[in-house]
Amino acid sequence: MTETKHVQIPVGNDRLDLSRPHFVGIGGVGMSALARMLVEQGAQVSGSDLNTTDVTEHLVAAGCRIHAGHHVSHLKEPSVVVWSSVIAEDNLELAAARSAGIAIAHRSHVLAQLMNDGGRRSVVVAGTHGKSTTTAMLAAALGQRDPSWAGGGALLDGTNAHHGAGDVFIAEGDESDRSITHYRPGVAVLLNADHDHPENYVDLAETIAVFRDFALAAETLVVSADDPGARAVTELVRGREGLRVVTFGQSKGADVRVTGIEAAGPCTWVQLEDLDGTPVTLTVRVPGIHNALNAVAAFAAGRVLGMDAVELAAGLGGFEGIERRMSLAGTADGVSVYDSFAHHPTAISADLAAARTLTTGRTVVVFEPRGWARTAALGADMGHALAAADEIVVLPVYSTVSVLAAGISTDEMAKAAVAAGGRVHQVTGLGEAEGVVAGLVRPGDLVLLMGTGDVNSLGARILAHRAATVLS
């Protein structure tokens, strides 16, 4: 996720007129999902962003009116102006909306209203890692019921939201700016809780407190029995009046208990015991044990909603993944390239473990750390996690937020990786990274492009380089 500022999001009690919304920063993952959902409902959606991207092009094709750059002239009598936590308070369009008396709403207020409208059953998926994948998995699992859903990652066809005719609304909740506490879901799903977003959280205890408040606002909590942070949340809320707790995982005593996991390349087969003890087998077509457990979380949430176990398993079996979550970018001359969104030590370790199951050759990771605060706080832990790769190419820190960055670099990360046995190549940019990777890889290797910034743009360049090598 984008490194956010420490923001104070006002409580949104007023009902919003969403007939003509204007999104400031419409190309963001959360903003674009809401824009897509609203335009599918018939709203006249407009928005602006600094640059045009594949995301904004998809939105234009869907019927949104989008401007490049921010300017007061882009406000064409909108019913509401929507902002997210990465937007500066002095943004020209926000300032103009305030002066004109136009309603202004945080994206979480819009999502909360959409979720609560129409009497639909709502599910919010939360956690430090895996929530985008699990949100999309649950939407796939319920596919025959045509649910509405809004995620933080796009399916492989570029879709990150859908306004469905069914009676279920599935959304990804964002803890980075604490906006997750604005929701009142029927079902809250909590995958894990790690210390992250150091620009907004002092320590893990603060993160657990936010997830506790999120859980207490729900009717049912579907929560990992394996993750220590999630277990801490469970201990704080179990027994509270009006809250049902359903656990899932490999731990003894989990309500939906995994009894076996078998991985073979990009597929994993999961044996589990359903809520009533009935055995169920899930086929998960995205790599990694962590993704297998994400599928179990989606299954458990579906069962809490009353969906048939066989139907859920079939829907999950058809899920093919989302962009940049261990997704295959391509292969050339015996080298495969995968995209990973991992940017936290826990996620880095999980995706590198998954990469090991996809190749008998070496794993070469190109890592682009995101955010000055995260790099300063977690850089050494990132380096230790990266040491699981055979070769590590480290790019400079990527950040879209203006913060004091004096003295912060990737040096501590590199030192930690070397100390843990890693081979590190620090580079100055994407161009140098491309050349370093070209000199490192050989047939049979897997290149993992890891991070949330621009590192994934290397995929096509690396594949083209390998293809040219074959022809030369």
C-alpha positions, 0 to 999 in steps of 0.5 A: 500500500502507499505510505500514508500520512498520519491523518485524522479522518472525520466521522462520516455521519451524513448520507452522501449523494453519490450520483455525481462523485468526483474522485481526487486520485481516482487511479488509486487501488481503493479509489478506482474500485469505488469509481468502478462500482459507482459507474456500474450503478449508473452514477456520473463519475469523474476524477483526476490523477497525476498520471494516466495508467492502465487503471485509469484507462480501464475506468474510462472504458467503463464510462468514467470521465478522468483528467490528468493532473489536479485543477479546479476546472475539473470540478463540474458541479459534483455531488461529492468530492472523494479523497483518500489518505494519500491526498494532501490537505492543500490539494487544489481540487479539495480546496476548491470544493471546500470554498464552494461548499461542496460535500467532501468525503473520505473513501471509507465513508463512500465504501461504508455507505455502499456496503450498508445500502440495499440490505445486503449482507456485508463482509470486510476482509482485514489483516496486515497481509493477504486481504486483497487476495482473500477478498477476490477469493471470496468473490470467486467462491460466491461467484454463482450468487453474483456478489458485489465486491471492492478489492485492493488488487485487480483480477488478472483481467484488470477488474478490481470491483463489481456491482452485483445483483446478489445479496452479499457485499464483500470489501477489503478493509484498510488498516493503514490509516485506521479507516477500517474502524468506520465499517459495521460488517455482518462478517469481519475476517481477520487474517493476521496482525503484524506491526506495519505502517510505522508512520501511523502506528507506534507498535503492534499493540496499537495495530491490535487495538484497531483490529479489536475495534473493527472486530467488535463492530461486527456480528461475526468474526472469522479469524486466524487461529494460527497467527499470533497477532490475530490470536491476540485480537481474539483473546480481547473480543471472545465472549463479548455479547453479540459477537460470534467468533469462528476460527480457521487454520492449522491449529488444534481446536480451530473451528474450520481446521486444516488437516493437510496441505499438499503443494505442487508448483502453482497448485495447492490442495487443502484438506480441512474439516468443516464447521460440523467436522465434514471433510472438504478438499480445496484446490487453490491455483495460486502458489504458496501455503499462505495463499492456501490459508487465505482460501481457507479464510474465504471458505470459512467466511462463506460458510458463516454466510450460509453458503454450500460447502461444495459450491464454495470449493468449486468457486475457489477452484476457479480462482486464478489469482490477482495482479502482482500477487505471485502472478506470472509475468511470463517466461523466456529462454527458460527464465520465468518472471513473477510479480509480488506485491510483498513489502513487509518482512512476513510477506517477503518470506511467504512469497519467497517460500512460494517461489521455491516451489515454482522452480528447481533453479535459483530464485533472483529477487528484485526488491523495491522497498516502499516508504521511508518510515517502513524502510527505517523501521523494518529495513533490517528485518526485510533484509533478513527475509530477502536472504532466502533468495539466491541473488538479491537486487535492491532498488532505492526506496520508492515513496510518494509521500513527502517526509523527512528522509535524511539518513534513511537508505537501503544500506541497513537492509543490505547489511542484514541480508549479507549477514544472513548469507544473502548475495546483495546487489544494490542498484541506483534505478530500474535501468541498472537493475535490468542490466544486473539481472540480465547478467545474473540469470540463466535458464531454469531461474525464477526472477521475482519482482517484489514491491509495490512501486514500479518494479513490476515494469521490469518484467517485460524488459527482462523477458524481452532481453531473454528473448533477444538472447535466444535470437542472437 
